[in-house]
């Protein structure tokens, strides 16, 4: 999925959220959240990560979650979609970590410990990564 298609999809979903807010007596409920986080990490010279990342790491993370609920009588339907984007040094230097470190230090969120595995890494190049849950 290209970023222009993703922007169009997000725009359509935001339109649907606004439309649902107008129809307050609707059997549908649409919600969600957006989060943006800036991370700055420093590594001492004796750290294992200092050799990979240098003395510091700057990262930006964005999270968009959309929730949808519908009800009709006794029936209920509840679903959610989450899109997470990463940009920064951590995306780059964690590629060089051995797989055995994954037990202690997860590179990206995943569904390994859940009943259903729906997480998918869609883009991972340079300092950018994009996944959906």
C-alpha positions, -999 to 999 in steps of 0.1 A, spaced: 0 0 0 15 33 -10 14 63 13 -10 82 -10 -35 53 -9 -30 51 29 -37 89 32 -69 84 12 -80 55 34 -73 75 66 -93 104 51 -123 82 43 -122 67 78 -120 102 94 -150 112 73 -169 82 85 -161 90 121 -173 126 118 -205 114 100 -212 89 128 -208 116 155 -236 135 138 -260 106 140 -261 102 177 -291 78 178 -274 54 154 -269 17 163 -233 22 152 -204 36 173 -172 47 156 -142 60 176 -105 56 180 -74 76 189 -43 91 174 -10 92 192 23 108 184 55 101 204 90 115 202 117 94 218 153 104 226 176 77 240 212 80 250 236 50 253 267 49 275 299 40 259 299 5 274 264 -3 261 260 -30 234 237 -7 215 263 21 215 282 2 188 251 0 166 234 33 173 261 56 185 257 78 216 221 87 210 189 77 191 161 99 180 128 84 170 92 94 161 62 70 165 27 76 152 -4 55 161 -39 56 145 -66 33 160 -101 31 147 -129 13 166 -163 2 152 -192 -12 172 -227 -21 160 -256 -35 178 -290 -48 167 -312 -64 194 -291 -90 212 -264 -91 185 -232 -71 189 -203 -66 165 -170 -50 177 -138 -46 157 -107 -24 156 -79 -15 132 -46 0 142 -19 15 119 15 23 135 44 42 118 80 45 130 107 68 118 141 71 133 174 56 143 159 27 162 143 13 130 177 12 114 200 -1 142 176 -28 154 180 -46 120 215 -55 130 205 -72 163 207 -110 163 173 -129 164 181 -142 199 177 -107 213 141 -106 201 130 -124 233 142 -94 254 139 -66 230 110 -66 205 117 -46 174 80 -39 166 47 -49 182 35 -83 171 8 -109 177 31 -138 186 14 -143 220 -22 -138 208 -47 -163 195 -48 -147 161 -19 -133 142 -31 -102 123 -1 -79 126 17 -73 93 48 -53 86 40 -34 54 71 -13 50 106 -15 65 133 4 47 159 29 58 146 47 89 109 41 81 86 13 91 49 9 89 27 -19 103 -9 -26 110 -25 -46 138 
